[in-house]
């Protein structure tokens, strides 16, 4: 919405929907404004959508010469509700189809508060990518709708469709005085990623261990001083698909994703914050409520990697309103679970989109929530950094990532002496002296360099 917001701020006082003249032209002319409140405009567009949805037996239809869409309301962009002039108004609304694609639709309304009707509807964006923008004609003092021919998210970190790459996971062991143990995540194939281990080099014997709750897999080694400063290297070949909302497997128990974790507790403070963030949407479906929580975190958290961070500590995130991706998504999960929305955590690596080989700045994590019969992927820390993609990241993950593990409080057998693993992206290594850090490097090489 950012590109539209810039234009809108400039022409709030000089545009009028072309349908006032009945011409159908995409030209907006100068008028003297007469304002309604934002609440009145929101009520006007919400009443219209709810009425049309009732007529469509639960579906809001947009049908024209090029589109035939059956949609559900996600949210009204209250920040962009506007008076265009005498009894003329503008509203921007997010609506999602059954596949999880989110359409940003512009509505033009006329009438009086309590009696507004829609006079024009334009699909502005699909998953955050604009179909058009507004261009000012200074000589005629008008604004014209201009198509955006090549809107591309790749410069903001997203590869759509699919991506294929080799991923190199390299660990350098520290000095080992007596003995030690190490657990390293092993990526696995699923419906969204096909993973092949091309090479695995380890300085000694190893075994694979698994766990049942999240179906994670790890390489496990028992270490001796002779393995000090040696490398463990895993090379993957990965074919990854862009992720959008998807149906759960038949044996999933959703109650598992409403229970607390050590660093994502069930706490009355989270429920209070969640209810305040949801506000008057408490009677809406959980998709709308989840979007309210998503927006709340974007608006209130700051992405800061300083001091205590990277533990996925929801209580810390709540108090400090800062952290990295693990804090962002732990906080979201805590808020969602507190109001009965199942939510879960996953972690891996985000592969840079703007170049085809090199390194990356460590792990990346994300979340999913369950609503309307599907799991919806979200990436709130990236949406916080790139507001132009906030709509895209509510329901989508780009193809350029690799998932290494799922869930929190992971229990392997054998497992660390201190108990469950908080989350698993970097190796977990322990000696008799306690947990020991390893030097871990992620690098990659894209196999398909053409645009997919």
C-alpha positions as CSV (number, residue, x, y, z in Angstrom):
1,X,0.0,0.0,0.0
2,X,3.0,2.4,0.4
3,X,3.1,3.5,-3.3
4,X,-0.6,4.3,-3.2
5,X,-0.3,6.1,0.1
6,X,2.1,8.6,-1.3
7,X,-0.3,9.5,-4.1
8,X,-3.3,9.5,-1.9
9,X,-1.8,11.9,0.6
10,X,-1.3,14.4,-2.3
11,X,-4.6,14.1,-4.0
12,X,-7.0,13.7,-1.1
13,X,-8.4,17.2,-1.7
14,X,-8.5,17.1,-5.6
15,X,-10.0,13.8,-6.7
16,X,-13.5,12.6,-7.4
17,X,-14.5,9.2,-8.8
18,X,-15.1,9.4,-12.6
19,X,-18.5,7.7,-12.1
20,X,-19.9,11.0,-10.8
21,X,-20.1,12.0,-14.5
22,X,-21.0,8.6,-15.7
23,X,-18.1,8.7,-18.1
24,X,-16.3,5.6,-16.8
25,X,-13.0,7.3,-17.4
26,X,-10.1,6.7,-15.0
27,X,-9.7,10.4,-14.4
28,X,-10.4,12.1,-11.1
29,X,-11.2,15.8,-11.0
30,X,-10.8,18.6,-8.5
31,X,-13.6,19.2,-6.0
32,X,-14.2,20.9,-2.6
33,X,-14.2,18.3,0.1
34,X,-17.0,17.7,2.6
35,X,-15.8,15.2,5.2
36,X,-17.3,12.2,6.9
37,X,-15.6,10.5,9.8
38,X,-13.3,7.5,9.2
39,X,-15.6,5.4,11.3
40,X,-18.5,6.3,9.1
41,X,-16.6,5.4,6.0
42,X,-15.5,2.1,7.5
43,X,-19.0,1.3,8.4
44,X,-20.2,2.1,4.9
45,X,-17.7,-0.2,3.1
46,X,-18.1,-3.0,5.8
47,X,-21.9,-2.9,5.5
48,X,-21.6,-3.1,1.7
49,X,-19.2,-6.1,1.7
50,X,-21.2,-7.9,4.4
51,X,-24.4,-7.4,2.4
52,X,-22.9,-8.7,-0.8
53,X,-21.3,-11.6,1.0
54,X,-24.6,-12.6,2.4
55,X,-26.1,-12.5,-1.1
56,X,-23.2,-14.7,-2.3
57,X,-23.9,-17.2,0.5
58,X,-20.6,-16.4,2.3
59,X,-18.6,-15.2,-0.7
60,X,-18.0,-11.7,-2.0
61,X,-17.8,-11.8,-5.8
62,X,-15.9,-9.5,-8.1
63,X,-16.8,-10.2,-11.7
64,X,-15.8,-8.2,-14.8
65,X,-14.5,-8.7,-18.3
66,X,-11.1,-10.0,-17.0
67,X,-11.8,-11.3,-13.5
68,X,-14.1,-13.7,-11.7
69,X,-13.2,-13.8,-8.0
70,X,-14.9,-15.3,-5.0
71,X,-13.4,-13.6,-1.9
72,X,-13.7,-13.2,1.9
73,X,-13.0,-10.1,3.9
74,X,-9.6,-10.0,5.6
75,X,-9.5,-6.3,6.7
76,X,-10.3,-2.7,5.9
77,X,-7.3,-0.5,5.6
78,X,-8.5,2.1,8.1
79,X,-5.3,4.1,7.5
80,X,-6.4,4.8,3.9
81,X,-10.1,5.6,4.4
82,X,-10.6,9.0,2.8
83,X,-13.0,11.8,1.9
84,X,-12.7,12.5,-1.8
85,X,-15.2,15.4,-1.8
86,X,-18.9,16.2,-1.3
87,X,-20.5,12.9,-0.4
88,X,-17.7,10.9,-2.1
89,X,-15.3,8.5,-0.3
90,X,-12.5,6.1,-0.8
91,X,-11.8,2.7,0.9
92,X,-9.1,0.1,0.5
93,X,-9.9,-3.5,1.5
94,X,-8.0,-6.8,1.6
95,X,-10.0,-9.8,0.5
96,X,-8.7,-13.4,0.2
97,X,-9.7,-16.2,-2.1
98,X,-9.9,-19.9,-1.1
99,X,-6.2,-20.4,-2.3
100,X,-5.0,-17.7,0.1
101,X,-4.2,-15.1,-2.5
102,X,-4.9,-11.7,-1.1
103,X,-6.5,-9.0,-3.3
104,X,-6.1,-5.3,-2.4
105,X,-9.3,-3.8,-3.7
106,X,-10.0,0.0,-4.0
107,X,-13.7,1.0,-3.6
108,X,-15.2,4.4,-4.4
109,X,-18.4,5.3,-2.5
110,X,-21.1,8.0,-2.5
111,X,-23.9,9.0,-0.2
112,X,-24.3,10.1,3.4
113,X,-23.1,8.5,6.6
114,X,-25.4,5.5,7.2
115,X,-26.5,5.4,3.6
116,X,-23.4,4.9,1.4
117,X,-23.3,2.9,-1.8
118,X,-20.4,1.7,-3.9
119,X,-19.9,3.4,-7.3
120,X,-16.6,1.9,-8.4
121,X,-14.4,-1.1,-7.6
122,X,-10.8,-1.6,-8.8
123,X,-8.5,-4.5,-8.0
124,X,-5.4,-2.7,-7.0
125,X,-2.9,-5.4,-5.9
126,X,-2.5,-9.1,-5.8
127,X,-0.4,-10.3,-2.8
128,X,1.1,-6.9,-2.5
129,X,2.0,-6.4,-6.2
130,X,0.2,-3.4,-7.8
131,X,-1.6,-3.6,-11.1
132,X,-1.7,0.2,-11.4
133,X,-0.6,3.4,-9.7
134,X,-1.8,7.0,-9.9
135,X,-0.1,9.6,-12.0
136,X,-0.7,13.4,-11.7
137,X,-1.4,15.5,-14.8
138,X,-0.3,18.9,-13.4
139,X,-1.5,20.9,-16.4
140,X,-5.1,19.6,-16.1
141,X,-5.0,19.2,-12.3
142,X,-6.2,15.6,-12.5
143,X,-5.0,12.1,-11.6
144,X,-5.0,9.2,-14.0
145,X,-4.7,5.5,-13.3
146,X,-1.5,4.0,-14.9
147,X,-0.8,0.3,-15.2
148,X,2.3,-1.2,-13.5
149,X,3.7,-3.5,-16.1
150,X,6.5,-5.3,-14.3
151,X,5.8,-5.3,-10.6
152,X,8.5,-7.6,-9.2
153,X,9.0,-8.6,-5.5
154,X,12.5,-10.1,-6.1
155,X,14.3,-6.9,-5.2
156,X,12.6,-7.1,-1.8
157,X,13.8,-10.6,-1.0
158,X,11.0,-12.7,-2.6
159,X,11.2,-15.3,-5.4
160,X,7.8,-16.5,-6.4
161,X,6.8,-19.8,-8.0
162,X,9.8,-22.0,-7.3
163,X,13.5,-21.8,-6.6
164,X,16.3,-24.3,-6.8
165,X,19.7,-24.1,-5.1
166,X,22.5,-25.9,-3.3
167,X,22.8,-25.1,0.4
168,X,26.0,-25.6,2.3
169,X,25.8,-26.0,6.1
170,X,29.3,-25.9,7.6
171,X,30.2,-26.3,11.3
172,X,33.6,-25.9,12.8
173,X,34.0,-27.6,16.1
174,X,35.6,-25.8,19.0
175,X,38.4,-27.1,21.2
176,X,37.2,-30.2,23.0
177,X,38.9,-30.9,26.3
178,X,37.4,-34.1,27.3
179,X,34.2,-35.2,25.5
180,X,31.1,-33.6,24.0
181,X,27.9,-34.2,22.0
182,X,26.3,-32.4,19.1
183,X,22.9,-32.2,17.4
184,X,22.7,-30.7,13.9
185,X,19.3,-30.2,12.1
186,X,18.8,-32.2,9.0
187,X,16.4,-30.7,6.4
188,X,13.7,-33.0,5.1
189,X,11.4,-33.1,2.1
190,X,7.7,-32.1,2.4
191,X,5.0,-30.8,0.1
192,X,6.9,-27.5,-0.4
193,X,10.5,-28.6,-0.5
194,X,12.3,-31.5,-2.1
195,X,15.6,-32.0,-0.3
196,X,18.5,-34.2,-1.3
197,X,21.7,-34.6,0.7
198,X,24.5,-34.5,-1.9
199,X,27.4,-34.8,0.5
200,X,28.0,-35.2,4.2
201,X,31.5,-35.0,5.7
202,X,31.9,-35.6,9.4
203,X,35.1,-36.3,11.4
204,X,34.0,-39.6,12.9
205,X,30.9,-41.8,13.4
206,X,27.5,-40.2,13.5
207,X,23.8,-41.3,13.6
208,X,20.5,-39.8,12.9
209,X,17.9,-39.2,15.6
210,X,14.3,-38.3,15.1
211,X,11.4,-37.2,17.3
212,X,7.7,-37.8,16.9
213,X,6.0,-34.5,17.8
214,X,7.2,-32.4,14.9
215,X,9.0,-35.2,12.9
216,X,12.3,-33.4,13.1
217,X,15.6,-35.1,12.3
218,X,19.1,-34.4,13.5
219,X,22.6,-35.6,13.0
220,X,24.0,-36.7,16.3
221,X,27.7,-37.2,17.2
222,X,29.6,-38.1,20.4
223,X,32.8,-36.1,20.3
224,X,36.3,-36.5,21.6
225,X,39.4,-34.2,21.8
226,X,40.7,-35.6,18.6
227,X,37.8,-33.9,16.7
228,X,38.7,-30.4,18.0
229,X,38.6,-27.8,15.3
230,X,37.4,-30.2,12.6
231,X,34.6,-29.5,10.2
232,X,31.2,-31.0,9.7
233,X,29.7,-30.2,6.3
234,X,26.4,-31.0,4.8
235,X,25.6,-30.1,1.2
236,X,21.9,-30.1,0.1
237,X,20.2,-29.7,-3.3
238,X,16.8,-28.1,-2.7
239,X,13.8,-27.5,-5.0
240,X,11.5,-25.2,-3.1
241,X,8.0,-24.0,-3.9
242,X,6.4,-20.8,-2.9
243,X,4.2,-21.4,0.1
244,X,0.6,-20.3,0.4
245,X,-2.3,-21.4,2.6
246,X,-2.7,-25.2,2.7
247,X,-4.9,-27.8,4.2
248,X,-3.6,-29.8,7.2
249,X,-2.7,-33.5,7.0
250,X,-5.3,-35.8,8.2
251,X,-3.7,-36.8,11.5
252,X,-2.8,-33.3,12.8
253,X,-4.0,-32.5,16.3
254,X,-4.6,-28.8,16.4
255,X,-4.7,-28.7,20.2
256,X,-1.0,-29.2,20.1
257,X,-0.7,-25.7,18.7
258,X,-2.7,-24.1,21.4
259,X,-0.5,-25.4,24.2
260,X,2.3,-23.4,25.8
261,X,6.0,-23.8,25.2
262,X,8.8,-22.8,27.7
263,X,9.4,-19.5,26.0
264,X,5.8,-19.1,24.6
265,X,3.7,-19.4,27.8
266,X,0.0,-19.1,28.1
267,X,-0.4,-15.9,30.0
268,X,-3.3,-13.5,30.8
269,X,-1.1,-10.6,29.7
270,X,-1.0,-12.0,26.1
271,X,-4.8,-12.5,26.1
272,X,-5.4,-8.9,27.2
273,X,-3.1,-7.6,24.5
274,X,-4.6,-9.8,21.9
275,X,-8.1,-8.8,22.7
276,X,-7.1,-5.1,22.6
277,X,-5.4,-5.6,19.2
278,X,-8.5,-7.4,17.8
279,X,-10.8,-4.8,19.2
280,X,-14.2,-4.8,17.5
281,X,-13.2,-7.7,15.3
282,X,-13.8,-10.2,18.2
283,X,-16.9,-11.6,16.6
284,X,-15.2,-11.9,13.2
285,X,-13.7,-15.2,12.0
286,X,-10.1,-16.1,13.0
287,X,-8.6,-15.1,9.8
288,X,-9.6,-11.5,10.4
289,X,-8.5,-11.7,14.0
290,X,-5.1,-13.1,13.0
291,X,-4.6,-10.2,10.6
292,X,-5.3,-7.8,13.4
293,X,-2.6,-9.5,15.5
294,X,-0.2,-9.5,12.6
295,X,-0.7,-5.8,12.1
296,X,-0.3,-5.1,15.8
297,X,3.1,-6.7,15.9
298,X,4.3,-4.9,12.7
299,X,3.2,-1.6,14.2
300,X,4.6,-2.1,17.7
301,X,7.7,-4.2,17.3
302,X,11.2,-3.0,16.2
303,X,13.6,-5.3,14.5
304,X,16.7,-4.9,16.7
305,X,19.5,-7.4,17.1
306,X,21.1,-6.0,20.2
307,X,21.5,-7.3,23.7
308,X,19.2,-10.1,24.6
309,X,17.6,-11.4,21.4
310,X,17.4,-14.6,19.3
311,X,15.9,-16.8,22.0
312,X,12.3,-16.6,20.8
313,X,11.2,-15.3,24.1
314,X,7.6,-14.1,23.9
315,X,7.7,-12.5,27.3
316,X,10.8,-10.5,26.4
317,X,9.3,-9.5,23.1
318,X,6.1,-8.3,24.9
319,X,8.1,-6.2,27.3
320,X,10.8,-4.8,25.0
321,X,8.9,-4.7,21.8
322,X,12.1,-5.6,20.0
323,X,14.1,-8.6,18.8
324,X,14.9,-10.6,15.7
325,X,12.6,-12.9,13.7
326,X,12.4,-15.4,16.7
327,X,10.9,-12.8,19.0
328,X,8.5,-11.4,16.3
329,X,7.0,-14.8,15.6
330,X,7.1,-16.1,19.2
331,X,5.1,-13.0,20.2
332,X,2.6,-13.6,17.4
333,X,2.2,-17.3,18.4
334,X,1.6,-16.3,22.0
335,X,-1.0,-13.8,21.1
336,X,-2.7,-16.1,18.6
337,X,-2.9,-19.0,21.0
338,X,-4.2,-16.8,23.8
339,X,-7.4,-16.2,21.8
340,X,-7.8,-19.8,20.5
341,X,-6.0,-19.5,17.2
342,X,-3.6,-22.5,16.6
343,X,-0.1,-21.3,15.7
344,X,3.3,-22.8,15.2
345,X,7.0,-22.0,14.7
346,X,9.5,-23.1,12.0
347,X,13.1,-22.1,11.3
348,X,15.7,-22.4,8.5
349,X,17.3,-20.0,6.1
350,X,16.2,-17.3,3.7
351,X,18.2,-17.5,0.4
352,X,19.0,-14.0,-1.0
353,X,17.0,-13.3,-4.1
354,X,19.2,-10.5,-5.5
355,X,22.3,-12.7,-6.2
356,X,22.8,-16.3,-7.1
357,X,25.5,-17.4,-4.8
358,X,27.2,-16.3,-1.5
359,X,26.5,-16.2,2.2
360,X,23.6,-15.1,4.3
361,X,23.2,-13.5,7.7
362,X,22.4,-16.6,9.7
363,X,19.1,-18.4,10.3
364,X,15.6,-17.1,9.6
365,X,12.3,-18.2,11.2
366,X,8.6,-17.8,10.5
367,X,5.2,-18.9,11.7
368,X,1.9,-20.4,10.6
369,X,-1.6,-20.0,12.0
370,X,-4.7,-22.1,11.4
371,X,-7.9,-20.4,10.2
372,X,-10.8,-21.3,7.9
373,X,-9.6,-24.9,7.5
374,X,-6.0,-24.0,6.4
375,X,-2.6,-23.2,7.7
376,X,-1.6,-19.7,6.8
377,X,2.1,-18.9,6.6
378,X,3.3,-15.5,7.8
379,X,6.6,-13.7,8.0
380,X,6.1,-10.8,10.3
381,X,9.7,-9.6,10.7
382,X,10.2,-9.4,6.9
383,X,6.8,-7.6,6.7
384,X,8.1,-5.2,9.3
385,X,11.2,-4.5,7.3
386,X,9.5,-4.3,3.9
387,X,6.1,-2.7,4.4
388,X,5.4,-3.0,0.7
389,X,5.2,-6.8,1.2
390,X,3.1,-6.8,4.3
391,X,0.1,-8.1,2.4
392,X,2.2,-10.8,0.6
393,X,3.7,-12.1,3.9
394,X,0.3,-12.6,5.4
395,X,-0.4,-15.9,3.7
396,X,2.8,-16.5,1.7
397,X,6.4,-17.5,2.0
398,X,8.7,-17.0,-1.0
399,X,10.3,-20.0,-2.7
400,X,13.8,-18.9,-1.7
401,X,14.0,-20.5,1.7
402,X,14.9,-23.8,3.3
403,X,13.1,-25.2,6.4
404,X,15.5,-27.0,8.8
405,X,13.2,-27.8,11.6
406,X,9.7,-27.2,13.1
407,X,8.4,-26.5,16.5
408,X,9.7,-25.6,19.9
409,X,10.9,-27.6,22.9
410,X,12.2,-30.4,20.7
411,X,13.0,-33.7,22.4
412,X,15.4,-36.1,20.9
413,X,16.7,-39.4,22.3
414,X,19.4,-39.1,23.2
415,X,19.0,-35.4,23.9
416,X,20.9,-32.7,25.7
417,X,21.3,-33.0,29.5
418,X,19.5,-29.7,30.1
419,X,16.3,-30.9,28.5
420,X,14.3,-30.0,25.4
421,X,15.9,-27.9,22.6
422,X,14.3,-24.5,22.4
423,X,14.5,-24.5,18.5
424,X,17.0,-26.0,16.1
425,X,18.7,-24.1,13.3
426,X,22.3,-23.9,14.5
427,X,23.9,-26.9,16.1
428,X,23.4,-27.6,19.8
429,X,26.7,-28.8,21.4
430,X,27.4,-29.6,25.0
431,X,30.3,-30.7,27.1
432,X,30.7,-31.4,30.8
433,X,31.0,-27.6,31.2
434,X,27.7,-26.9,29.6
435,X,26.5,-25.6,26.2
436,X,29.2,-24.6,23.8
437,X,28.9,-22.4,20.7
438,X,30.1,-23.6,17.3
439,X,31.2,-21.6,14.3
440,X,28.4,-22.2,11.8
441,X,28.3,-20.8,8.3
442,X,25.4,-20.9,5.7
443,X,26.2,-20.4,2.0
444,X,24.4,-21.2,-1.2
445,X,24.5,-21.4,-5.0
446,X,21.4,-21.0,-7.1
447,X,21.0,-23.6,-9.7
448,X,18.4,-21.9,-11.9
449,X,19.6,-18.4,-12.6
450,X,16.8,-17.5,-15.1
451,X,13.7,-15.9,-13.8
452,X,11.2,-18.6,-12.8
